[in-house]
Amino acid sequence: MGVEIRVEGLTKAFGRQVIWQDVSLTLPAGEISVLLGPSGTGKSVFLKTLVGLLKPERGHVWVGDRDLPHLSENLLYETRKLFGVLFQDGALFGSMNLFDNISFPLREHTKKGESEVKRIVMEKIDMVGLIGAETKLPGEISGGMRKRAGLARALVLDPEIILCDEPDSGLDPVRTALLNQLIVDLNAQIGATFLIVTHDINTARTVPDNIGMLFRRELVMFGSREMLLSSEEAVVRQFLNARKVGPIGMSEEKDVSELEAEAKLGHDPGGLPPIPPQLMPSDGRVRPAQHPPGEWLRQHGVQAPPGSFVDELGRNWLEEWPRYVASMAPVAGGPPPGGPR
């Protein structure tokens, strides 16, 4: 099962350049969270700070009762074993086959025998759908397969926290959708806490339980997926609609004159698109961390954009959800009906 991460007042700078400041959020245990933001806002830096690869100027990262920025080297080394990291490019060793790449953390950090190492590695290879490819070199497989191999390596120490740095980078839409499904399935299977950094809007809209957004060196918001997807914040609306009009420019932010010119012309970043149903595990189970569609909206009296929670088959999951959950109870252990995809 995953563990909770509490970030309090975190600030990171390189020299005089502040990357982000006073960031506070809680990654709930066992849930999938996504971090969005324009390029250059320090999302990857945030992941590296969470795992202790970078030291912040001030603030706290609590994993249980341990505050990572203030741990001794020995305790930090031990605490990092709770983390598994999928890097942007997979970060595989080019001269090693997939089996040796995936087994590397086990051989470095444990004293397990080769038979136990093989059992664990083959189990993780099976989990990510790479059976039969274990003898191939990274240069002999596709980008999507390298991502899955990197994910298998992140899993071999059975981490309670999994950080994914742009797992969809360089992948086509189909491979991105397949990787998203794999992440949801893994969360349902192992219950780890996931944090995904991404630019992919479909990933952010359909995969996570929670979403955050970095912009202008600050955390604009962090909370339930439905909170962000129904937000009227201009930067959120612009990002979700992929519009030119709004606070985001070619640099991290537009200058005042550009924003004033847009305002005079009456330009608007557009209304929010409908909120899609959340991706379900392949076997149709409801994840323990998964919230009923529309729950946050109902609790806060927010009206969803028209067409929200309707899937490609025309099913309205605000109506279907109670029936779906009820239908799962008597067939536990048997083949479940299909959920929203």
C-alpha positions as CSV (number, residue, x, y, z in Angstrom):
1,M,0.0,0.0,0.0
2,G,1.2,3.5,-0.7
3,V,2.2,6.1,1.8
4,E,1.1,9.8,2.0
5,I,3.6,12.6,1.1
6,R,3.1,16.0,2.7
7,V,4.9,18.9,1.1
8,E,5.0,22.1,3.2
9,G,6.3,25.5,2.1
10,L,8.8,24.0,-0.4
11,T,11.0,26.5,-2.3
12,K,13.7,25.7,-4.8
13,A,16.1,28.0,-6.6
14,F,19.3,27.7,-8.6
15,G,21.3,30.7,-7.6
16,R,19.1,33.8,-7.9
17,Q,16.6,32.0,-10.1
18,V,13.6,30.9,-8.1
19,I,12.0,27.8,-9.7
20,W,9.0,27.7,-7.5
21,Q,8.2,28.9,-4.0
22,D,6.1,28.0,-1.0
23,V,4.6,24.9,-2.6
24,S,2.3,23.0,-0.2
25,L,0.3,19.9,-1.0
26,T,-0.5,16.4,0.1
27,L,-0.3,13.4,-2.1
28,P,-2.9,11.0,-0.6
29,A,-1.7,7.4,0.1
30,G,-2.5,5.0,-2.7
31,E,-4.0,7.5,-5.1
32,I,-2.8,8.7,-8.5
33,S,-1.9,12.4,-8.8
34,V,-0.9,14.4,-11.8
35,L,1.2,17.5,-12.0
36,L,0.6,19.9,-14.9
37,G,2.2,23.1,-16.0
38,P,3.8,24.8,-19.0
39,S,7.3,23.8,-20.1
40,G,10.0,25.3,-17.8
41,T,7.9,25.6,-14.7
42,G,10.0,23.1,-12.7
43,K,7.9,20.0,-12.7
44,S,10.8,17.6,-13.1
45,V,12.8,19.6,-10.5
46,F,9.8,19.1,-8.2
47,L,10.1,15.3,-8.6
48,K,13.8,15.3,-8.0
49,T,13.3,17.4,-4.9
50,L,10.6,14.9,-3.6
51,V,13.0,12.0,-3.9
52,G,15.9,13.9,-2.3
53,L,18.1,14.2,-5.4
54,L,17.9,18.0,-5.1
55,K,17.8,19.9,-1.8
56,P,15.3,22.8,-1.5
57,E,16.2,26.2,-0.1
58,R,13.5,25.8,2.5
59,G,10.4,23.7,3.3
60,H,9.6,20.1,4.2
61,V,8.8,16.8,2.4
62,W,7.3,14.4,4.9
63,V,7.2,10.7,4.1
64,G,5.7,9.2,7.2
65,D,7.6,10.8,10.1
66,R,10.7,11.5,8.0
67,D,11.4,15.0,6.6
68,L,13.6,14.2,3.5
69,P,15.4,17.5,3.2
70,H,16.6,17.3,6.8
71,L,17.6,13.6,6.9
72,S,21.2,12.3,7.3
73,E,22.7,10.6,4.2
74,N,22.1,7.1,5.7
75,L,18.4,7.8,6.5
76,L,17.9,9.5,3.1
77,Y,19.4,6.5,1.4
78,E,17.0,4.1,3.2
79,T,14.0,6.3,2.7
80,R,14.6,6.5,-1.1
81,K,14.0,2.8,-1.2
82,L,10.3,3.6,-0.8
83,F,10.4,5.4,-4.2
84,G,10.4,4.0,-7.7
85,V,11.1,6.5,-10.5
86,L,10.3,6.3,-14.2
87,F,12.5,8.8,-16.0
88,Q,11.5,10.7,-19.2
89,D,13.6,8.5,-21.5
90,G,13.5,5.3,-19.5
91,A,17.1,5.9,-18.5
92,L,18.1,2.3,-19.5
93,F,21.7,1.2,-19.8
94,G,22.2,0.8,-23.5
95,S,24.8,-2.1,-23.2
96,M,22.5,-4.2,-20.9
97,N,19.5,-6.3,-22.0
98,L,16.1,-5.6,-20.4
99,F,16.5,-8.3,-17.8
100,D,19.8,-6.9,-16.5
101,N,18.4,-3.3,-16.6
102,I,15.4,-4.3,-14.6
103,S,17.4,-6.4,-12.1
104,F,20.0,-3.7,-11.5
105,P,18.3,-2.2,-8.4
106,L,17.9,-5.7,-6.9
107,R,21.6,-6.5,-7.4
108,E,22.7,-3.0,-6.1
109,H,20.4,-2.7,-3.0
110,T,19.7,-6.3,-1.9
111,K,21.5,-9.5,-1.2
112,K,19.0,-11.7,-3.0
113,G,20.2,-14.8,-4.8
114,E,20.0,-15.1,-8.6
115,S,17.0,-17.4,-8.5
116,E,15.0,-14.9,-6.4
117,V,16.2,-12.0,-8.6
118,K,15.0,-13.9,-11.7
119,R,11.6,-14.6,-10.1
120,I,11.0,-11.0,-9.2
121,V,12.3,-9.6,-12.5
122,M,10.1,-11.9,-14.5
123,E,7.1,-11.1,-12.4
124,K,7.6,-7.3,-13.1
125,I,8.3,-8.0,-16.8
126,D,5.0,-9.9,-16.9
127,M,3.2,-7.0,-15.1
128,V,4.2,-4.5,-17.8
129,G,3.6,-6.9,-20.7
130,L,7.2,-7.5,-21.9
131,I,7.4,-11.3,-21.6
132,G,9.7,-12.5,-24.4
133,A,11.6,-9.2,-24.7
134,E,13.9,-9.7,-21.7
135,T,17.0,-10.5,-23.7
136,K,16.7,-7.5,-26.1
137,L,18.8,-4.4,-25.8
138,P,17.1,-1.0,-25.4
139,G,18.2,-0.1,-28.9
140,E,16.3,-3.1,-30.3
141,I,12.9,-2.1,-29.0
142,S,10.3,0.7,-29.5
143,G,10.0,3.8,-27.3
144,G,6.9,2.4,-25.7
145,M,8.6,-0.8,-24.8
146,R,11.5,1.2,-23.3
147,K,9.0,3.1,-21.1
148,R,7.5,-0.1,-19.9
149,A,10.9,-1.6,-19.1
150,G,11.7,1.6,-17.2
151,L,8.5,1.1,-15.3
152,A,9.3,-2.5,-14.5
153,R,12.7,-1.4,-13.1
154,A,10.9,1.2,-11.0
155,L,8.7,-1.6,-9.5
156,V,11.4,-4.2,-8.6
157,L,12.0,-3.0,-5.1
158,D,8.2,-3.0,-4.5
159,P,8.1,0.8,-3.8
160,E,5.2,2.5,-2.0
161,I,5.6,5.7,-4.1
162,I,6.1,5.8,-7.9
163,L,7.1,9.0,-9.6
164,C,6.7,9.2,-13.4
165,D,8.4,12.0,-15.2
166,E,6.5,12.6,-18.5
167,P,5.9,8.9,-19.2
168,D,4.1,9.8,-22.4
169,S,7.0,11.9,-23.8
170,G,7.9,10.8,-27.3
171,L,5.0,8.3,-27.6
172,D,2.2,8.3,-30.1
173,P,-1.4,8.7,-28.8
174,V,-2.1,4.9,-28.9
175,R,1.0,4.0,-26.9
176,T,0.2,6.8,-24.5
177,A,-3.3,5.4,-24.0
178,L,-1.9,1.9,-23.4
179,L,0.7,3.2,-20.9
180,N,-2.1,5.1,-19.1
181,Q,-4.1,1.9,-18.8
182,L,-1.0,0.1,-17.4
183,I,-0.5,2.8,-14.8
184,V,-4.2,2.6,-13.7
185,D,-3.9,-1.2,-13.6
186,L,-0.7,-1.1,-11.5
187,N,-2.3,1.3,-9.0
188,A,-5.3,-1.1,-8.6
189,Q,-3.0,-4.1,-8.2
190,I,-0.3,-2.8,-5.9
191,G,-1.9,0.3,-4.3
192,A,1.2,2.5,-4.5
193,T,1.0,6.3,-4.4
194,F,1.6,7.6,-7.9
195,L,2.7,11.1,-9.0
196,I,2.8,11.7,-12.8
197,V,4.3,14.8,-14.4
198,T,2.8,15.3,-17.9
199,H,1.8,17.7,-20.6
200,D,-0.7,15.3,-22.1
201,I,-4.2,16.8,-21.5
202,N,-6.0,13.5,-22.1
203,T,-3.8,11.8,-19.4
204,A,-4.6,14.5,-16.9
205,R,-8.3,14.4,-17.7
206,T,-8.9,10.7,-17.5
207,V,-6.2,9.0,-15.3
208,P,-5.7,10.7,-11.9
209,D,-7.6,11.1,-8.7
210,N,-5.9,14.5,-8.1
211,I,-4.4,17.2,-10.2
212,G,-2.0,20.0,-9.5
213,M,-0.7,22.8,-11.7
214,L,2.5,24.8,-11.5
215,F,2.7,28.3,-13.1
216,R,4.6,31.5,-12.4
217,R,6.8,29.9,-9.8
218,E,3.8,28.8,-7.7
219,L,1.3,26.0,-7.3
220,V,-1.8,27.4,-8.8
221,M,-4.0,24.7,-7.3
222,F,-4.0,21.0,-6.2
223,G,-6.9,18.9,-5.4
224,S,-9.5,16.5,-6.7
225,R,-9.5,15.9,-10.5
226,E,-13.0,17.4,-10.7
227,M,-11.9,20.5,-8.9
228,L,-9.3,21.4,-11.5
229,L,-11.3,20.3,-14.5
230,S,-14.2,22.6,-13.4
231,S,-11.9,25.5,-12.4
232,E,-12.5,29.0,-13.8
233,E,-8.8,30.0,-13.4
234,A,-7.7,31.5,-16.7
235,V,-4.4,29.6,-16.8
236,V,-6.2,26.3,-16.2
237,R,-8.9,27.0,-18.9
238,Q,-6.2,28.0,-21.4
239,F,-4.0,24.9,-20.7
240,L,-7.0,22.5,-20.8
241,N,-8.2,24.1,-24.1
242,A,-4.7,24.4,-25.6
243,R,-5.5,28.0,-26.6
244,K,-3.0,30.8,-27.5
245,V,-5.1,33.3,-25.6
246,G,-4.4,33.5,-21.8
247,P,-1.6,34.0,-19.3
248,I,0.7,31.4,-20.8
249,G,3.0,32.6,-23.6
250,M,6.0,31.3,-25.5
251,S,8.1,32.2,-22.4
252,E,6.7,31.0,-19.1
253,E,4.3,33.9,-18.9
254,K,3.1,36.7,-21.1
255,D,4.0,40.3,-20.2
256,V,1.4,42.8,-19.1
257,S,1.1,44.5,-22.5
258,E,0.2,41.3,-24.2
259,L,-2.5,40.5,-21.7
260,E,-3.9,44.0,-21.8
261,A,-4.1,43.8,-25.6
262,E,-6.0,40.5,-25.4
263,A,-8.4,41.9,-22.9
264,K,-9.1,45.0,-25.1
265,L,-9.9,42.6,-28.0
266,G,-12.2,40.6,-25.9
267,H,-10.3,37.4,-26.3
268,D,-11.3,34.6,-23.9
269,P,-9.4,31.3,-23.2
270,G,-12.7,29.5,-23.8
271,G,-15.1,27.6,-21.6
272,L,-14.1,24.3,-20.0
273,P,-14.5,21.1,-22.0
274,P,-16.8,18.3,-20.6
275,I,-15.3,16.2,-17.8
276,P,-14.7,12.7,-19.1
277,P,-15.2,9.5,-17.1
278,Q,-12.2,8.4,-15.2
279,L,-10.2,5.5,-16.7
280,M,-11.1,2.1,-15.0
281,P,-8.7,-0.8,-14.4
282,S,-8.7,-3.4,-17.3
283,D,-10.5,-6.0,-15.2
284,G,-13.4,-3.5,-14.4
285,R,-12.7,-3.3,-10.7
286,V,-13.2,0.0,-8.9
287,R,-9.9,1.1,-7.4
288,P,-10.0,1.8,-3.6
289,A,-8.8,5.3,-4.3
290,Q,-11.4,6.0,-7.0
291,H,-14.1,8.6,-6.3
292,P,-17.6,8.3,-7.7
293,P,-18.1,10.6,-10.7
294,G,-19.4,14.1,-9.7
295,E,-18.7,13.6,-6.0
296,W,-16.5,16.7,-5.6
297,L,-18.9,18.7,-7.7
298,R,-21.9,17.7,-5.7
299,Q,-20.1,18.4,-2.4
300,H,-19.1,21.9,-3.5
301,G,-22.3,22.9,-5.4
302,V,-20.4,23.2,-8.8
303,Q,-22.2,22.6,-12.1
304,A,-20.2,20.4,-14.5
305,P,-19.7,21.6,-18.1
306,P,-22.4,20.2,-20.4
307,G,-21.7,16.6,-21.6
308,S,-19.5,15.7,-18.6
309,F,-19.1,12.1,-17.6
310,V,-20.5,10.8,-20.9
311,D,-18.3,8.1,-22.6
312,E,-17.9,7.3,-26.3
313,L,-20.8,4.8,-26.1
314,G,-23.1,7.6,-24.9
315,R,-23.3,6.2,-21.3
316,N,-23.7,8.9,-18.6
317,W,-21.6,7.7,-15.7
318,L,-23.3,10.0,-13.2
319,E,-26.3,7.6,-13.7
320,E,-24.4,4.4,-14.5
321,W,-22.0,4.5,-11.6
322,P,-24.3,3.3,-8.8
323,R,-25.6,0.4,-11.0
324,Y,-22.1,-0.4,-12.0
325,V,-20.7,-0.6,-8.5
326,A,-23.8,-2.7,-7.4
327,S,-23.2,-5.1,-10.3
328,M,-19.6,-5.7,-9.2
329,A,-20.5,-7.1,-5.8
330,P,-22.1,-10.4,-6.7
331,V,-19.5,-11.2,-9.4
332,A,-16.4,-10.7,-7.3
333,G,-13.9,-13.3,-8.5
334,G,-15.7,-13.7,-11.8
335,P,-15.4,-11.8,-15.1
336,P,-16.6,-8.2,-14.4
337,P,-18.5,-6.1,-16.9
338,G,-16.6,-3.5,-18.8
339,G,-16.2,-0.1,-17.2
340,P,-15.6,3.3,-18.9
341,R,-12.5,3.2,-21.1
